[in-house]
Amino acid sequence: MKPLLKAIQISKDYGELSVLKSVDLEIKEKEIVTIVGPSGAGKTTLLHILGTLDTPSLGSQVIFDGVDTTQLNTKELARFRNQNMGFIFQFHELLPEFTALENICLPAWIAHAEKKATEQKALKLLARLGLKERASHKPTELSGGEQQRVAVARALINNPKIIFADEPSGNLDSDNADQLHDLFFDLREEQKCSFVIVTHNKELAQRVDRSINLIDGVIKS
C-alpha cells in the first residue's frame, strides 16, 4: 500500500509550551491507525494538524495524496478538506436544529452537491448503519450510539480518502463502542478509506494495523 499521508517534522508550540516536537509519520491507503498516549501528550493536536484543522509550526509539512497542504491558503484548504477528509469527534457535534438526514448531507451541500442525489446517498448510508427509520429524527431524539453513527455517516458522505476520529467511542458504553469499532473495519473495506483514531480504548488499539504511541509530543516505539 502506498502512503496516503506523510507528515514531516511536525512541531507545534503554544507560546513557551512545546506540544509536538518534530514528529514524522506516514499513513497508508486503507490503513487503520490509532494514536495513543497519556492525556496531554499532544494526540488531539497531532490529529488536528494531520486533518488540516490546525496549522503546525513553520518548517513542518503535511503532504496528503501528493499535495502539500501547508502551502494551501484558507479557502483552498477548506475545499481540499471537504473533498478528501471526514471527521468524527467524541461529542458527535451534530447540529440540534437539523434532522439526522440533514446533518449527514451538510458536508455535501457545502461542496454544492446536487440536493436530491445527496439525500438519496445519505438515506443509503443511514440504512447501512441501521438507522433507516431515524432519518427525520433530530439529535435529541437519538441515543448516544445512534448520534455517533449519524456522525459516521456525515463523515462518509463525500467519499473521503481518510477519516480522522478523536475519541469516537469515548462517550459510549462498551457494547456501543465495540459496535462502532467493528463498523470502522467494515467501512475500511467497503469505502476503501484510511482511519486515524485518537483513543484511550486499549481493545481498539490492539486490533488496528498500527498504533502510534505519543508521549510528551514525541513518538515512542
C-alpha positions as CSV (number, residue, x, y, z in Angstrom):
1,M,0.0,0.0,0.0
2,K,1.4,3.4,-0.9
3,P,1.5,6.3,1.6
4,L,-1.7,8.5,1.5
5,L,-0.5,11.0,4.1
6,K,3.0,11.9,5.0
7,A,3.8,14.2,8.0
8,I,7.3,15.6,8.1
9,Q,8.9,17.3,11.1
10,I,5.6,18.3,12.7
11,S,6.1,20.7,15.5
12,K,3.6,22.9,17.4
13,D,4.2,25.5,20.1
14,Y,1.8,27.5,22.1
15,G,3.9,30.3,23.4
16,E,6.6,28.7,25.6
17,L,4.8,25.3,25.6
18,S,6.1,22.8,23.0
19,V,3.3,20.4,22.3
20,L,4.7,18.5,19.3
21,K,8.4,18.0,18.6
22,S,9.5,17.1,15.1
23,V,7.0,14.3,14.6
24,D,7.4,12.2,11.4
25,L,4.8,9.7,10.3
26,E,3.1,8.1,7.3
27,I,-0.5,6.7,6.9
28,K,-1.0,4.2,4.1
29,E,-4.1,3.8,1.9
30,K,-6.8,1.7,3.6
31,E,-4.8,1.6,6.9
32,I,-6.4,1.9,10.3
33,V,-4.0,3.6,12.8
34,T,-4.6,4.6,16.4
35,I,-2.7,7.4,18.2
36,V,-2.4,6.5,21.9
37,G,-0.7,8.0,24.9
38,P,-1.4,9.8,28.2
39,S,-3.6,12.9,28.4
40,G,-1.7,16.0,27.4
41,A,0.7,14.1,25.1
42,G,-0.4,16.1,22.1
43,K,-2.6,13.4,20.4
44,T,-5.5,15.7,19.5
45,T,-3.2,18.5,18.4
46,L,-1.4,16.0,16.1
47,L,-4.8,14.7,14.7
48,H,-6.0,18.3,14.1
49,I,-2.8,19.1,12.2
50,L,-2.9,15.9,10.1
51,G,-6.5,16.8,9.3
52,T,-5.6,20.4,8.4
53,L,-7.9,21.8,11.2
54,D,-4.8,23.3,12.9
55,T,-1.5,24.6,11.5
56,P,1.9,23.3,12.5
57,S,5.0,25.4,13.2
58,L,7.0,26.8,10.2
59,G,9.1,24.1,8.5
60,S,6.5,21.4,9.1
61,Q,4.9,19.6,6.2
62,V,1.6,17.6,5.8
63,I,1.6,16.0,2.4
64,F,-1.8,14.4,1.5
65,D,-2.0,12.4,-1.7
66,G,0.8,14.3,-3.2
67,V,-0.5,17.8,-2.1
68,D,1.5,19.8,0.4
69,T,-1.4,21.1,2.5
70,T,0.8,23.6,4.3
71,Q,1.1,25.6,1.1
72,L,-2.7,26.0,0.6
73,N,-4.5,29.2,1.6
74,T,-7.5,29.1,3.9
75,K,-10.1,28.8,1.1
76,E,-8.2,26.2,-0.8
77,L,-7.6,24.2,2.4
78,A,-11.3,24.3,3.3
79,R,-12.2,22.9,-0.1
80,F,-9.5,20.3,0.0
81,R,-10.5,19.1,3.5
82,N,-14.2,18.9,2.4
83,Q,-13.3,16.8,-0.6
84,N,-10.8,14.4,0.9
85,M,-11.3,14.1,4.6
86,G,-14.0,13.1,7.1
87,F,-14.1,13.8,10.8
88,I,-15.7,12.1,13.8
89,F,-15.5,13.7,17.3
90,Q,-16.1,12.4,20.8
91,F,-19.1,14.7,21.2
92,H,-20.8,14.0,17.8
93,E,-21.1,17.7,17.1
94,L,-24.5,17.2,15.3
95,L,-26.4,20.4,14.8
96,P,-29.5,20.2,17.0
97,E,-31.9,22.1,14.7
98,F,-31.3,19.7,11.8
99,T,-32.6,16.1,11.3
100,A,-30.2,13.1,11.1
101,L,-30.6,13.2,7.3
102,E,-29.8,16.9,7.1
103,N,-26.8,16.6,9.4
104,I,-25.4,13.9,7.1
105,C,-26.0,16.0,4.0
106,L,-24.3,19.2,5.2
107,P,-20.7,18.5,4.0
108,A,-22.0,17.6,0.6
109,W,-24.2,20.6,0.4
110,I,-21.3,22.8,1.4
111,A,-19.5,21.3,-1.6
112,H,-22.5,22.3,-3.8
113,A,-23.5,18.7,-4.5
114,E,-27.0,18.2,-6.0
115,K,-29.6,18.1,-3.3
116,K,-31.7,15.1,-4.3
117,A,-28.7,12.9,-5.1
118,T,-27.1,13.8,-1.8
119,E,-30.3,13.0,0.2
120,Q,-30.5,9.6,-1.6
121,K,-26.9,8.9,-0.8
122,A,-27.5,9.9,2.9
123,L,-30.5,7.6,3.1
124,K,-28.4,4.7,1.8
125,L,-25.8,5.5,4.5
126,L,-28.5,5.6,7.2
127,A,-29.8,2.2,6.0
128,R,-26.2,0.8,6.0
129,L,-25.7,2.0,9.6
130,G,-29.1,0.6,10.8
131,L,-30.7,4.0,11.1
132,K,-33.1,3.9,8.2
133,E,-36.1,4.7,10.4
134,R,-34.3,7.6,12.1
135,A,-33.8,9.9,9.1
136,S,-36.3,12.5,10.2
137,H,-35.3,12.5,13.9
138,K,-33.3,15.3,15.5
139,P,-30.2,14.6,17.6
140,T,-32.1,14.9,20.9
141,E,-34.4,12.1,19.8
142,L,-31.5,9.7,19.2
143,S,-29.5,7.6,21.6
144,G,-25.8,8.2,22.1
145,G,-24.9,5.3,19.9
146,E,-27.3,6.5,17.2
147,Q,-25.9,10.0,17.3
148,Q,-22.4,8.7,16.8
149,R,-23.5,6.6,13.8
150,V,-25.1,9.6,12.3
151,A,-21.7,11.4,12.8
152,V,-20.0,8.5,11.0
153,A,-22.4,8.8,8.1
154,R,-21.8,12.5,7.9
155,A,-18.0,11.8,7.8
156,L,-18.6,9.4,4.8
157,I,-21.0,11.5,2.7
158,N,-18.2,13.0,0.4
159,N,-16.4,9.7,-0.1
160,P,-13.3,10.8,1.9
161,K,-9.9,9.1,1.4
162,I,-9.3,9.3,5.1
163,I,-11.3,9.7,8.3
164,F,-9.9,11.3,11.4
165,A,-11.6,10.3,14.7
166,D,-11.0,11.9,18.1
167,E,-12.0,9.5,20.9
168,P,-15.1,8.4,18.8
169,S,-16.2,5.8,21.4
170,G,-15.2,7.9,24.5
171,N,-18.8,8.6,25.4
172,L,-20.3,5.2,24.5
173,D,-20.9,2.2,26.7
174,S,-18.8,-0.9,25.9
175,D,-21.4,-2.6,23.7
176,N,-21.9,0.5,21.6
177,A,-18.1,1.1,21.5
178,D,-17.5,-2.4,20.2
179,Q,-20.2,-1.9,17.5
180,L,-18.6,1.4,16.4
181,H,-15.1,-0.2,16.2
182,D,-16.5,-3.1,14.2
183,L,-18.1,-0.6,11.9
184,F,-14.7,1.1,11.2
185,F,-13.2,-2.1,10.0
186,D,-16.2,-2.9,7.8
187,L,-16.2,0.6,6.3
188,R,-12.5,0.4,5.6
189,E,-13.2,-2.5,3.2
190,E,-16.4,-1.0,1.8
191,Q,-15.3,2.6,1.3
192,K,-11.5,1.9,0.7
193,C,-10.6,4.7,3.2
194,S,-8.0,5.0,5.9
195,F,-8.7,5.8,9.5
196,V,-6.6,7.7,12.0
197,I,-8.1,7.4,15.5
198,V,-7.1,9.0,18.8
199,T,-8.2,6.7,21.5
200,H,-7.7,5.5,25.1
201,N,-9.5,2.3,24.2
202,K,-6.9,-0.5,24.6
203,E,-9.0,-3.1,22.8
204,L,-9.2,-0.9,19.7
205,A,-5.5,-0.1,19.8
206,Q,-4.7,-3.8,19.8
207,R,-7.0,-4.5,16.8
208,V,-5.7,-1.9,14.4
209,D,-3.0,-2.2,11.7
210,R,-0.7,0.0,13.7
211,S,-0.7,2.0,16.9
212,I,1.4,5.2,17.3
213,N,2.5,5.9,20.9
214,L,2.8,9.6,21.6
215,I,4.4,10.8,24.8
216,D,5.4,14.4,25.6
217,G,5.0,15.4,21.9
218,V,7.3,12.6,20.6
219,I,6.5,9.2,19.0
220,K,7.9,6.4,21.2
221,S,8.5,3.0,19.7
